[in-house]
Amino acid sequence: MTAPTRRSTLAARGVALRLLRQARHGRLRVIEADGTVHRFGTDPEPGSGLAPLEAELRLHDAEVWPSLLRGSLGLGESYGDGRWSSPDLVALVSLGARNMPAFDRLRERLAPLLVPAQRVRHGARNTIARSRRQIRAHYDLSNDFFGLFLDPTMLYSCALFDRPGATLEEAQVAKLDQLCRKLDLAPGVRLLEIGTGWGALAIHAAREYGAHVTTTTISERQHELAAQRIAEAGLQDRIDLRLEDYRDLQGRYDRIVSVEMIEAVGWRDLPTFFRRCDELLAPDGLLALQAITIDDRAYEAEKRGRSFINTLIFPGGCLPSQAEMARCTKQVTSLRTVGVEDLSPHYAETLRRWRAAFHDAHDAVRGLGYDERFVRLWDLYLAYCQAGFAERRIQLVQQVYAGPARREERSPLGESVAPLERAPA
C-alpha cells in the first residue's frame, strides 16, 4: 500500500474526528502524536444497564489516520505495526462495540456499492483444499505456542464457570460435562465429533461416559498431539481419530458434537455443514453445537467484508448469526432445535484468563520465534474477542438439535442458564 499524502492524511483525520463525535455510551480520549488531545462520548444513560466506560487511544504518528478509517482490518494492521496503542485495549474495543450498531446501519446503506468488490474478494467457496490451508494458518502455528496460554486440557473454546473460584481447567471440564449431558451420552453411544482440537472432548466422552467416539480434524498439528494424548489415556479402542474433512465422512451416528468449528466453515458453506450433519445423524439422534455467533443485524454487513479477524487471525472465517443457523436448519435439514443456552459472559472470562496467561508468556512466545508484530496482533485479538463477548457484540451459544424421530421436545438439560452474569472487568 502506498504511503498517504499529507492531503489524504488531513482528509482522513477530518472524517475520523467527525465520526468519533458520534460516539455514545462511554468516554474516549484521543491523543495525537503532536500531543493534541480530543475528548468524545457521553456517559451511559441511567437505566441503560451499561457500566461507565473510559478508554484512551494514543496515536504514534500522524499518518495513521487513513488506517483507522479502514475498519477493523486497518486498526489491526496499524496496531501490529506499533502505530497506535492504548493503556486498556479491552476498554477501547468495548467502547467501539457499544457504538457499532449505528455504523452497522451505515454499512447496510452502503452495501449495494460495496457488494461487487466484496464478492471478488470473498466469493470463493471454502473447498477442502482451501479449508486445510486456512486451518493450517491458525491451528498449526505450534502446539507449544497454544500450550503457553491454554490450561492443561488444551481446550481452545469457551469454558463454563459453574461455581465461584473455579480454575480455568475446572471450568473447561465443567463445559465438557455439560455438553455430554446435553447429548445424553451413555456407554455404547456412537458419538461423532467434528473438530477434534487436541482431543479433550473425545477423551472425556469415552473415559467418563463410555461413548464410542469418532473424531475428525484437518489440522495436522492438532491430530499429532490428539493421537498422543489418546494413546496416553489408553483409549485407542474407543476413539477413532481421523485426519479428514467433515464433508468426506460417511455412516450414521447416535450423537454429533461440534465445538466452535462452525466459524471456520465460511458463510457460503453453512448450508453444506448443516446438511452433512443431518445426513450423518441417526433419525432419533442429537446434535450439539457450541458456536460463536454475531448479532443478526450485523451478519449481512460482516459476512463479505475483510476484517481484522478473518484476514489476520482466522483466514476465511465467518461468524454465523443465529438467524442464519435457523434458516439453514429449516431449509436443508430435518432437524429441530430443542435447547439453546447463551454462555457469552463465560467466554469473556475465559478470554480474560487466556490473555493474562499470554501476557505472562510473552518472552516464551518470542522464544518460539514469533516477532513483536505477531505478539501485538495476538494481544489485540484476545482483547478484541473479550470485549466483543462482554458487550454482546458477539455471543457464544450451545444449541441442541434433535433428529425427526426423536420424541423429546427439549434437550436433557433443557435451557440451564449458567450462573455467571458478567465477566469481571
URSUL-V473111 format. One record per residue. N is the residue number from 0. RES is the residue in one small letter. PSI is psi in whole degrees, -180 to 180 (* if undefined). OMEGA is omega in radians with two decimals (* if undefined). Layout:
# URSUL-V473111
N RES PSI OMEGA
N RES PSI OMEGA
This chain:
# URSUL-V473111
0 m 133 -3.13
1 t 150 -3.13
2 a 142 -3.14
3 p 146 3.04
4 t 166 3.13
5 r -39 -3.13
6 r -45 -3.13
7 s -34 3.10
8 t -44 3.12
9 l -39 3.11
10 a -44 3.13
11 a -40 3.12
12 r -45 3.14
13 g -44 3.12
14 v -45 -3.12
15 a -43 -3.14
16 l -37 3.09
17 r -41 3.11
18 l -41 -3.12
19 l -26 3.11
20 r -14 3.10
21 q -3 -3.08
22 a 140 3.11
23 r 174 2.95
24 h 21 3.13
25 g 168 -3.06
26 r 138 -3.11
27 l 134 3.02
28 r 127 3.11
29 v 126 3.12
30 i 114 -3.14
31 e 167 -3.09
32 a -29 -3.14
33 d 5 3.11
34 g -7 3.09
35 t 134 -3.09
36 v 133 3.06
37 h 144 3.09
38 r 134 -3.09
39 f 163 2.96
40 g 178 -3.13
41 t 162 3.00
42 d 151 3.07
43 p 146 3.14
44 e 143 3.08
45 p 136 -3.13
46 g -2 -3.12
47 s -19 -3.08
48 g -2 -3.13
49 l 136 3.10
50 a 152 3.03
51 p 145 -3.05
52 l 128 3.06
53 e 135 -3.12
54 a 160 -3.12
55 e 137 3.10
56 l 121 -3.13
57 r 117 3.14
58 l 133 -3.06
59 h -6 2.99
60 d 154 -3.04
61 a -27 -3.05
62 e 2 -3.11
63 v -17 -3.08
64 w -46 3.13
65 p -35 3.11
66 s -37 -3.10
67 l -18 3.11
68 l -2 -3.10
69 r 25 3.09
70 g -160 -3.06
71 s -30 3.12
72 l -46 3.09
73 g -40 3.08
74 l -46 -3.11
75 g -46 -3.13
76 e -44 -3.11
77 s -31 3.06
78 y -43 3.10
79 g -33 3.13
80 d 0 3.10
81 g 26 -3.05
82 r -10 3.00
83 w 163 3.14
84 s 173 3.08
85 s 139 3.08
86 p -16 3.13
87 d 92 -3.10
88 l -38 -3.11
89 v -43 3.11
90 a -41 -3.13
91 l -47 3.14
92 v -34 3.10
93 s -42 3.11
94 l -41 3.08
95 g -42 -3.13
96 a -38 3.14
97 r -29 -3.05
98 n -1 -3.08
99 m -32 -3.14
100 p -37 3.11
101 a -38 3.12
102 f -29 3.06
103 d -41 3.14
104 r -37 3.09
105 l -44 3.14
106 r -35 3.12
107 e -39 3.11
108 r -32 -3.12
109 l -10 -3.04
110 a -43 -3.13
111 p -29 3.12
112 l -27 -3.02
113 l -26 -3.00
114 v -45 -3.13
115 p -46 3.13
116 a -38 -3.13
117 q -36 -3.14
118 r -35 3.10
119 v -43 -3.08
120 r -40 -2.95
121 h 24 -3.11
122 g -12 -3.05
123 a 142 3.03
124 r 155 3.03
125 n 85 3.07
126 t 169 3.13
127 i -42 3.13
128 a -44 3.13
129 r -39 3.12
130 s -41 3.12
131 r -42 3.12
132 r -42 -3.10
133 q -40 3.10
134 i -38 3.13
135 r -34 -3.09
136 a -22 -3.13
137 h -61 -2.98
138 y -20 3.12
139 d 18 3.09
140 l -55 3.12
141 s 130 3.03
142 n -35 3.12
143 d -37 3.13
144 f -51 -3.13
145 f -32 3.12
146 g -17 -3.13
147 l -26 -3.10
148 f -10 3.03
149 l 162 3.10
150 d 178 -3.06
151 p -21 3.08
152 t -20 -3.04
153 m 36 3.06
154 l 124 -3.09
155 y 58 -3.10
156 s 171 -3.04
157 c 133 3.04
158 a 171 -3.14
159 l 107 -3.13
160 f 84 -2.99
161 d -1 3.08
162 r 151 3.12
163 p 142 3.07
164 g 4 -3.13
165 a 138 3.00
166 t 167 3.11
167 l -41 3.13
168 e -45 3.12
169 e -38 3.13
170 a -34 3.10
171 q -40 3.09
172 v -38 3.08
173 a -38 3.09
174 k -43 3.13
175 l -44 3.13
176 d -42 -3.12
177 q -44 3.11
178 l -42 -3.13
179 c -37 3.12
180 r -39 3.09
181 k -30 3.12
182 l -3 3.13
183 d 48 -3.12
184 l 148 3.12
185 a 164 3.13
186 p 133 3.10
187 g -13 3.11
188 v 135 3.14
189 r 112 -3.08
190 l 130 2.99
191 l 128 3.05
192 e 122 3.10
193 i 106 -3.07
194 g 86 -3.01
195 t -32 -2.93
196 g -136 3.11
197 w 21 2.93
198 g 1 -3.01
199 a -46 -3.09
200 l -43 3.14
201 a -45 3.14
202 i -44 -3.11
203 h -45 -3.11
204 a -38 -3.13
205 a -44 -3.05
206 r -43 -3.03
207 e -24 -3.06
208 y -5 3.08
209 g 17 -3.13
210 a 153 2.96
211 h 114 -2.92
212 v 130 2.88
213 t 123 -3.09
214 t 139 -3.03
215 t 146 3.12
216 t 161 3.00
217 i 11 3.05
218 s 118 -3.10
219 e -40 -3.13
220 r -42 3.11
221 q -40 3.13
222 h -42 -3.13
223 e -49 -3.10
224 l -37 3.10
225 a -42 3.11
226 a -42 3.12
227 q -44 -3.10
228 r -36 3.09
229 i -42 3.11
230 a -42 3.14
231 e -31 3.11
232 a -8 -3.14
233 g 35 -3.04
234 l 22 -3.12
235 q -25 -3.13
236 d -15 -3.11
237 r -6 -3.14
238 i 122 3.07
239 d 102 -3.10
240 l 128 -3.09
241 r 150 3.00
242 l 80 -2.91
243 e 142 3.09
244 d 144 -3.11
245 y -26 -3.11
246 r -17 -3.13
247 d -3 -3.08
248 l 151 3.11
249 q 166 3.07
250 g -175 3.12
251 r 144 -3.08
252 y 147 3.13
253 d -34 -3.12
254 r 151 3.02
255 i 140 3.05
256 v 143 3.08
257 s 119 -3.05
258 v 108 3.04
259 e 40 2.99
260 m -27 -3.04
261 i -24 -3.13
262 e -20 3.13
263 a -4 -3.05
264 v -38 -3.05
265 g 141 -3.00
266 w -31 3.14
267 r -21 -3.05
268 d 7 3.08
269 l -43 3.09
270 p -37 3.11
271 t -44 -3.14
272 f -50 -3.12
273 f -37 3.11
274 r -44 -3.14
275 r -38 3.08
276 c -43 3.13
277 d -41 -3.13
278 e -32 -3.07
279 l -16 -3.07
280 l 136 3.05
281 a 150 -3.08
282 p -29 3.14
283 d 22 -3.04
284 g 179 3.10
285 l 141 3.07
286 l 128 3.08
287 a 124 3.07
288 l 131 2.90
289 q 117 -2.95
290 a 140 2.95
291 i 125 -3.10
292 t 157 3.09
293 i 154 3.10
294 d 132 -3.11
295 d -36 -3.07
296 r -18 -3.11
297 a -8 -2.99
298 y -49 -3.08
299 e -39 -3.13
300 a -34 -3.05
301 e -34 -2.87
302 k -29 -3.11
303 r -12 -3.02
304 g 157 3.02
305 r 123 -3.11
306 s 169 3.06
307 f -48 -3.05
308 i -48 -3.02
309 n -1 3.10
310 t -46 -3.02
311 l -19 -3.07
312 i -59 3.12
313 f 83 -3.10
314 p 129 3.06
315 g 1 -3.11
316 g 163 3.10
317 c 125 3.07
318 l 129 3.03
319 p 163 2.95
320 s 159 3.12
321 q -33 3.10
322 a -40 3.13
323 e -39 3.07
324 m -41 3.12
325 a -40 3.13
326 r -46 -3.14
327 c -44 3.14
328 t -43 -3.10
329 k -39 -2.99
330 q -33 -2.98
331 v 4 -3.14
332 t 170 3.01
333 s 12 -3.07
334 l 157 3.00
335 r 148 -3.14
336 t 131 -3.14
337 v 0 3.10
338 g 137 3.09
339 v 134 3.09
340 e 133 3.13
341 d 119 -3.14
342 l 24 -3.05
343 s -46 3.13
344 p -31 3.12
345 h -31 3.11
346 y -36 3.07
347 a -41 3.12
348 e -40 3.08
349 t -47 -3.13
350 l -36 3.07
351 r -41 -3.13
352 r -40 3.07
353 w -44 -3.09
354 r -39 3.09
355 a -43 3.11
356 a -38 3.11
357 f -42 3.10
358 h -42 3.13
359 d -24 -3.06
360 a 12 -3.09
361 h -47 -3.12
362 d -39 3.13
363 a -36 3.08
364 v -46 3.10
365 r -34 3.12
366 g -22 3.07
367 l -2 3.08
368 g 6 -3.14
369 y 139 -3.03
370 d 179 -3.07
371 e -36 3.11
372 r -43 3.11
373 f -46 -3.13
374 v -44 -3.14
375 r -42 -3.14
376 l -41 -3.14
377 w -33 3.06
378 d -45 3.11
379 l -42 3.13
380 y -47 -3.13
381 l -41 3.09
382 a -41 -3.13
383 y -46 -3.12
384 c -40 3.11
385 q -47 3.14
386 a -39 -3.13
387 g -42 3.12
388 f -40 -3.13
389 a -37 -3.13
390 e 1 3.11
391 r 28 2.93
392 r -36 3.00
393 i 157 -3.10
394 q 161 3.01
395 l 121 3.14
396 v 144 2.86
397 q 120 -3.07
398 q 131 -3.13
399 v 132 3.13
400 y 150 3.11
401 a 147 3.04
402 g 165 -3.02
403 p -23 -3.09
404 a 0 -3.13
405 r 131 -3.00
406 r -31 -3.11
407 e 141 3.14
408 e -6 3.12
409 r 155 3.04
410 s 161 -3.07
411 p -33 3.13
412 l 0 -3.07
413 g -141 3.13
414 e 78 -3.04
415 s 85 -3.09
416 v 125 -3.09
417 a 159 -2.90
418 p -16 -3.05
419 l 117 -3.09
420 e -45 -3.13
421 r 137 -3.13
422 a 147 3.07
423 p 151 3.12
424 a * *
